């Protein structure tokens, strides 16, 4: 009895299924069944379902109460394999893969639709070209052969399996939704913004701040228009290049305080105000469409709703159901721990093998106990901050942890020279200038000093300031991105295996994964399951570390909080 079956929805509404062998080819005839849910429910012995797209199939299964343990997403695997082969950006649909395999004209991918508020339809289903099961299996068998030709075949197989698991998690999170209290949200908006005016105009507090800004300049100024603000400062004898918070706050002018406050509240009003609440929260749940592997680094994104940029103050509306709790877990200092694991630097692995503060340990070894300098040095090595004090800090880091710094230096050189750069498991950074620049922007490489107080963090945690120069095709910028890619991308690979292990550990519980971003996961569970979930997260992190990087001393601890409200976790 085979433990792997291929599945393809038929155009008439039924489904085609067939058992597969180790080579990916059918070991029995194609069978037609009338109902997708019954076809899967009736075969609990199947360990892994092979299908074109999880977004096409799995939401339909979940709607009928069917959960699968494992799957293989052919189109997602095609994306990873194309990147590994240096062909990033080529069409990745099953129809395109089949055409390449047979030497025919390759069709473009269907356009990605924008998410609609309250919609749970799959991302590509409306436009996708139907591929019969026999053709789908042909593509799958070829992908198995292409795995064998990868630089590290077993790692590449683990990556495609992990990413397919992430697709299952994303679909389940989309269905579950993030618990959300509309009542609390409205109360927060009223506290921050005041009354709403008829006609959809700015609420009272924004109107008051706009008046204060105008009074400070002595003329009417629209604080929501950057060009108007820059012009007003110029007329006051102050030249600024942008209206970013960090630049404005350094100025000595009476307009600064109300302008900064206006910008913070305006962002909340536009991004998470009353209209957002009406559009995206239904029946006590916020349901952004999570997309696993939405960037070239493997980080997740959401299609609509701004699900990964929930301001700190708005997190007060994320409230567990009565009798339930939110288990909020943050990975501690994930990037430097990943750097230790992939570089195999003995000193950094020893430091990363402790559950204590990694930056303090680094500072004790290389920076005379100055934790702030140690943190800047480590993040500078990862993000490429190598000028000024960054260069001095990097030199000190290189003396103590030479293999770690050499690892990211080599990645930067490879990026500058246009070579392929890969994560530990084999996710590949494209060498072409345009693709690398797009990847840098969508991954959100942050300026180290930039932090937005409305979202609670820099980097992937919230709204970001972009690194100057990343929009160019300069080789140095590509190298800088490649330096970060090997760490950030390997961290994303580890996170996928963490989610897969956590999903498996929670499968016998009522607990449900409801949120994930980069290094943070939230599980919604009955109060009596909370401690078991905390344990499951810790054990999943340890297992993911061993599976991803092999046997190393590096540990991946989490800071975990069991709370009723998300805002109480930090």
DRENLO-44168 format. One line per field, with one value per residue (C-alpha): residue number from 1; x, y, z; chain. Coordinates in steps of 0.5 Angstrom, whole numbers, m for minus. Layout:
N
nr <- (NUM:...) .
east <- (X:...) .
north <- (Y:...) .
up <- (Z:...) .
kette <- (A:...) .
This chain:
570
nr <- (1:2:3:4:5:6:7:8:9:10:11:12:13:14:15:16:17:18:19:20:21:22:23:24:25:26:27:28:29:30:31:32:33:34:35:36:37:38:39:40:41:42:43:44:45:46:47:48:49:50:51:52:53:54:55:56:57:58:59:60:61:62:63:64:65:66:67:68:69:70:71:72:73:74:75:76:77:78:79:80:81:82:83:84:85:86:87:88:89:90:91:92:93:94:95:96:97:98:99:100:101:102:103:104:105:106:107:108:109:110:111:112:113:114:115:116:117:118:119:120:121:122:123:124:125:126:127:128:129:130:131:132:133:134:135:136:137:138:139:140:141:142:143:144:145:146:147:148:149:150:151:152:153:154:155:156:157:158:159:160:161:162:163:164:165:166:167:168:169:170:171:172:173:174:175:176:177:178:179:180:181:182:183:184:185:186:187:188:189:190:191:192:193:194:195:196:197:198:199:200:201:202:203:204:205:206:207:208:209:210:211:212:213:214:215:216:217:218:219:220:221:222:223:224:225:226:227:228:229:230:231:232:233:234:235:236:237:238:239:240:241:242:243:244:245:246:247:248:249:250:251:252:253:254:255:256:257:258:259:260:261:262:263:264:265:266:267:268:269:270:271:272:273:274:275:276:277:278:279:280:281:282:283:284:285:286:287:288:289:290:291:292:293:294:295:296:297:298:299:300:301:302:303:304:305:306:307:308:309:310:311:312:313:314:315:316:317:318:319:320:321:322:323:324:325:326:327:328:329:330:331:332:333:334:335:336:337:338:339:340:341:342:343:344:345:346:347:348:349:350:351:352:353:354:355:356:357:358:359:360:361:362:363:364:365:366:367:368:369:370:371:372:373:374:375:376:377:378:379:380:381:382:383:384:385:386:387:388:389:390:391:392:393:394:395:396:397:398:399:400:401:402:403:404:405:406:407:408:409:410:411:412:413:414:415:416:417:418:419:420:421:422:423:424:425:426:427:428:429:430:431:432:433:434:435:436:437:438:439:440:441:442:443:444:445:446:447:448:449:450:451:452:453:454:455:456:457:458:459:460:461:462:463:464:465:466:467:468:469:470:471:472:473:474:475:476:477:478:479:480:481:482:483:484:485:486:487:488:489:490:491:492:493:494:495:496:497:498:499:500:501:502:503:504:505:506:507:508:509:510:511:512:513:514:515:516:517:518:519:520:521:522:523:524:525:526:527:528:529:530:531:532:533:534:535:536:537:538:539:540:541:542:543:544:545:546:547:548:549:550:551:552:553:554:555:556:557:558:559:560:561:562:563:564:565:566:567:568:569:570) .
east <- (0:3:3:3:m3:m4:m10:m13:m20:m24:m27:m34:m33:m31:m24:m18:m14:m8:m3:4:11:18:20:13:10:3:3:m4:m10:m13:m19:m25:m29:m35:m33:m27:m28:m30:m24:m19:m23:m24:m17:m14:m8:m5:1:2:m3:1:m3:m2:m4:m6:m9:m14:m15:m14:m19:m25:m23:m23:m30:m32:m28:m23:m16:m9:m3:2:2:6:5:7:7:10:16:17:18:23:27:27:30:35:37:38:31:28:22:20:13:12:5:4:2:8:12:9:10:18:18:15:19:13:11:11:4:5:3:m5:m5:m5:m12:m12:m16:m23:m25:m28:m26:m24:m23:m16:m11:m10:m17:m21:m15:m11:m11:m14:m8:m11:m8:m4:0:0:4:9:11:11:16:20:21:23:29:31:31:36:41:40:47:44:39:36:36:32:27:26:25:20:17:17:14:8:7:7:2:m3:m1:m3:m10:m12:m10:m14:m20:m19:m18:m15:m20:m22:m26:m30:m32:m25:m23:m28:m27:m19:m21:m25:m20:m14:m18:m24:m31:m32:m35:m40:m38:m32:m27:m22:m24:m24:m17:m14:m17:m15:m7:m8:m10:m4:1:m2:m2:5:7:3:m1:m6:m2:m4:0:m2:1:9:10:6:10:17:15:12:19:23:19:21:28:29:31:29:29:23:17:20:19:26:28:22:24:31:28:27:20:14:10:14:10:3:6:9:3:m1:3:2:m5:m7:m3:m8:m14:m12:m9:m14:m19:m27:m27:m22:m26:m32:m28:m24:m27:m33:m36:m30:m25:m20:m18:m12:m10:m4:1:7:13:11:18:24:27:21:18:11:6:m1:m6:m10:m12:m4:m4:3:3:m2:0:1:m5:m9:m7:m11:m17:m14:m18:m18:m25:m28:m25:m19:m12:m7:0:4:11:17:24:29:35:33:38:45:43:42:48:52:48:50:57:59:63:65:65:58:55:58:54:48:48:46:39:41:42:46:48:50:55:58:59:63:67:68:66:68:61:58:51:49:55:55:48:50:56:52:46:51:54:48:45:51:52:59:61:63:63:60:66:70:65:65:73:72:67:71:77:72:68:72:68:61:63:67:60:56:62:63:55:56:61:57:52:56:59:52:53:47:46:43:40:42:37:37:32:36:37:36:43:39:39:32:30:35:32:25:27:30:24:19:24:24:31:31:35:38:36:29:24:16:13:6:8:13:19:24:25:20:16:12:13:20:24:28:35:38:40:36:32:38:42:48:52:54:47:46:51:49:42:45:49:42:39:43:41:34:32:35:31:25:27:27:21:17:20:18:11:10:12:8:2:3:4:m3:m7:m10:m12:m17:m11:m11:m5:m8:m2:5:10:18:19:13:7:0:m4:m11:m13:m17:m14:m13:m9:m4:2:2:2:8:11:10:13:19:20:18:23:29:26:26:33:36:32:34:42:43:47:49:50:45:39:33:29:22:20:13:7:0:m5:m12:m10:m5:m3:m1:4:9) .
north <- (0:7:12:18:20:25:29:34:37:35:40:37:38:31:29:25:21:16:12:14:10:13:16:20:16:12:5:4:7:14:14:19:20:25:29:32:31:24:22:25:23:16:15:16:12:17:20:26:28:31:37:43:48:48:55:51:45:45:51:47:41:45:47:40:39:35:36:33:31:33:35:37:43:42:50:52:47:49:56:54:49:55:59:54:53:60:61:66:69:64:62:57:55:47:49:53:47:42:46:47:39:38:43:47:55:57:60:66:65:68:75:75:77:82:80:82:83:77:73:66:64:61:66:63:59:63:64:58:53:46:41:34:29:25:31:34:27:28:35:32:26:31:35:29:28:36:35:30:35:40:42:39:34:32:39:41:36:38:45:44:39:45:50:45:45:52:52:48:52:59:56:53:60:64:59:60:68:72:73:80:85:90:93:94:97:102:104:105:109:114:114:116:120:123:123:121:127:126:125:121:127:127:125:131:129:129:136:139:137:139:146:146:145:150:155:153:155:161:159:153:147:140:135:129:132:131:136:141:140:140:147:149:148:151:157:157:156:149:144:137:131:127:127:121:121:120:126:131:130:132:139:145:148:149:144:138:136:136:134:127:126:127:122:117:118:119:112:108:112:110:103:101:105:105:103:97:95:94:91:86:84:79:75:76:74:78:74:77:72:69:67:63:64:71:74:71:70:66:71:71:76:78:79:85:87:89:83:83:91:91:97:96:100:96:90:91:89:82:78:71:68:67:61:61:64:67:64:69:67:71:67:71:74:69:72:72:65:62:66:61:55:56:59:54:59:55:62:64:57:57:63:62:55:59:61:68:74:73:80:81:74:77:84:80:77:82:89:90:89:94:91:96:96:88:89:94:90:83:86:90:84:81:87:90:97:97:104:109:106:100:98:99:94:89:89:87:82:79:78:74:70:70:64:68:74:71:67:73:77:71:72:79:78:72:77:83:78:76:69:65:65:60:59:53:49:51:57:61:69:71:74:79:86:87:81:82:89:87:82:87:91:86:83:89:90:96:101:99:105:106:104:105:106:105:97:96:94:95:90:85:87:93:99:100:105:103:102:108:105:99:101:102:96:97:91:93:94:87:84:88:84:77:78:79:74:68:69:72:66:61:63:63:56:54:58:53:47:50:51:44:41:46:44:37:37:41:36:33:39:44:49:53:57:64:68:68:73:72:70:71:66:66:60:61:55:53:56:49:47:53:50:44:49:53:46:44:51:50:43:45:50:45:40:45:47:40:38:45:45:38:37:44:47:53:54:57:60:63:69:66:69:67:72:74:80:81:87:84:80:85) .
up <- (0:m2:3:m3:m7:m13:m13:m18:m18:m24:m29:m28:m20:m18:m17:m20:m15:m16:m12:m13:m12:m10:m17:m17:m22:m21:m19:m20:m25:m24:m20:m21:m15:m14:m8:m6:1:1:m3:2:8:6:6:12:11:6:9:4:m2:m8:m11:m16:m11:m3:m4:m9:m5:2:4:0:5:11:9:9:16:13:15:12:15:10:3:m3:m7:m14:m16:m9:m11:m18:m15:m10:m16:m21:m16:m14:m22:m23:m26:m21:m24:m30:m30:m24:m25:m26:m34:m35:m32:m36:m42:m40:m39:m46:m50:m52:m51:m44:m41:m37:m30:m28:m25:m17:m15:m9:m3:m2:5:8:2:3:m4:m6:m9:m16:m17:m21:m27:m26:m32:m31:m31:m31:m26:m31:m33:m26:m24:m30:m27:m20:m23:m26:m20:m16:m21:m21:m13:m14:m18:m13:m9:m3:m5:2:4:m2:m1:7:4:m1:5:10:5:3:11:11:6:10:16:13:10:17:20:14:16:24:24:29:35:35:39:35:41:44:37:37:44:42:36:40:45:40:35:38:35:27:23:18:11:12:14:19:26:31:34:27:25:32:31:23:26:31:25:21:27:28:21:21:15:13:12:10:15:11:4:5:0:3:10:6:3:10:13:7:8:15:13:15:9:10:5:7:13:16:24:25:21:23:31:30:28:33:31:34:29:30:36:33:27:30:33:27:23:28:29:22:20:25:22:15:16:22:23:23:15:16:22:18:12:15:22:22:27:32:27:23:17:13:7:10:4:6:3:0:m1:m4:3:5:10:10:8:8:2:4:11:13:18:19:22:27:31:39:41:36:39:45:41:40:45:47:47:54:57:52:52:47:48:45:43:41:38:42:38:32:27:30:33:26:23:29:26:19:20:24:28:35:39:36:37:44:46:42:46:52:53:56:53:47:46:53:52:46:49:55:50:45:47:54:57:52:50:45:41:41:38:33:31:30:26:22:20:18:15:12:16:15:15:21:27:24:21:27:31:25:26:33:32:26:31:36:31:25:21:22:19:14:12:11:7:2:1:0:m5:m9:m9:m12:m17:m19:m17:m14:m6:m2:5:9:6:m1:m2:m7:m8:m15:m18:m23:m21:m22:m19:m13:m12:m12:m7:m2:m2:m1:5:8:10:15:17:24:28:25:30:29:36:33:31:36:33:27:21:20:26:23:19:16:13:7:7:2:m5:m5:m11:m15:m19:m16:m15:m8:m6:m9:m4:2:1:m1:6:10:5:8:15:14:9:13:19:15:13:21:22:17:21:27:25:22:28:33:28:29:37:37:32:38:42:41:40:34:30:29:27:25:23:22:29:33:33:37:39:41:46:52:58:61:54:55:59:54:48:52:52:45:42:46:44:36:36:39:33:28:30:29:23:19:22:24:31:33:40:38:42:39:46:46:50:52:55:56:56:55:50:45:48:55:52:51) .
kette <- (A:A:A:A:A:A:A:A:A:A:A:A:A:A:A:A:A:A:A:A:A:A:A:A:A:A:A:A:A:A:A:A:A:A:A:A:A:A:A:A:A:A:A:A:A:A:A:A:A:A:A:A:A:A:A:A:A:A:A:A:A:A:A:A:A:A:A:A:A:A:A:A:A:A:A:A:A:A:A:A:A:A:A:A:A:A:A:A:A:A:A:A:A:A:A:A:A:A:A:A:A:A:A:A:A:A:A:A:A:A:A:A:A:A:A:A:A:A:A:A:A:A:A:A:A:A:A:A:A:A:A:A:A:A:A:A:A:A:A:A:A:A:A:A:A:A:A:A:A:A:A:A:A:A:A:A:A:A:A:A:A:A:A:A:A:A:A:A:A:A:A:A:A:A:A:A:A:A:A:A:A:A:A:A:A:A:A:A:A:A:A:A:A:A:A:A:A:A:A:A:A:A:A:A:A:A:A:A:A:A:A:A:A:A:A:A:A:A:A:A:A:A:A:A:A:A:A:A:A:A:A:A:A:A:A:A:A:A:A:A:A:A:A:A:A:A:A:A:A:A:A:A:A:A:A:A:A:A:A:A:A:A:A:A:A:A:A:A:A:A:A:A:A:A:A:A:A:A:A:A:A:A:A:A:A:A:A:A:A:A:A:A:A:A:A:A:A:A:A:A:A:A:A:A:A:A:A:A:A:A:A:A:A:A:A:A:A:A:A:A:A:A:A:A:A:A:A:A:A:A:A:A:A:A:A:A:A:A:A:A:A:A:A:A:A:A:A:A:A:A:A:A:A:A:A:A:A:A:A:A:A:A:A:A:A:A:A:A:A:A:A:A:A:A:A:A:A:A:A:A:A:A:A:A:A:A:A:A:A:A:A:A:A:A:A:A:A:A:A:A:A:A:A:A:A:A:A:A:A:A:A:A:A:A:A:A:A:A:A:A:A:A:A:A:A:A:A:A:A:A:A:A:A:A:A:A:A:A:A:A:A:A:A:A:A:A:A:A:A:A:A:A:A:A:A:A:A:A:A:A:A:A:A:A:A:A:A:A:A:A:A:A:A:A:A:A:A:A:A:A:A:A:A:A:A:A:A:A:A:A:A:A:A:A:A:A:A:A:A:A:A:A:A:A:A:A:A:A:A:A:A:A:A:A:A:A:A:A:A:A:A:A:A:A:A:A:A:A:A:A:A:A:A:A:A:A:A:A:A:A:A:A:A:A:A:A:A:A:A:A:A:A:A:A:A:A:A:A:A:A:A:A:A:A:A:A:A:A:A:A) .
